[in-house]
């Protein structure tokens, strides 16, 4: 009898751990729009550009242009705490991104070979 009681306790604890993750996913899923802005660097970066993102199923898909030739779609897994990170290869190196999604807002910092900036979007 004790063995089944321990199993039920384990299952109950596991279910409680899943609920907050699912609740976060429900809170952040949707379409976001905003812009990318340059915080510093050389003239090789593009200025303030429109940006959009879709968050669904634990994945964020971002569309925007930071450097010429970076029109590709960026995809990253969203961690249970709403954070994400990724790297995008480009001609002169790569652009790294580190961001978070909280409520109706998606923000990220990006850094390329010669400039850096932010993404700021709302749902």
VENHU-V122221 format. One record per run of one state. SS is the DSSP state (H for helix, E for strand, L for the rest). FROM is the first residue (numbers start at 1). LEN is the number of residues. Records with the same first field share a line. If there is no record, write none. Layout:
# VENHU-V122221
SS->FROM-LEN + FROM-LEN
This chain:
# VENHU-V122221
L->1-1 + 29-1 + 42-3 + 46-3 + 57-2 + 64-3 + 68-5 + 78-5 + 91-2 + 103-2 + 112-3 + 123-1
H->2-27
E->30-12 + 45-1 + 49-8 + 59-5 + 67-1 + 73-5 + 83-8 + 93-10 + 105-7 + 115-8
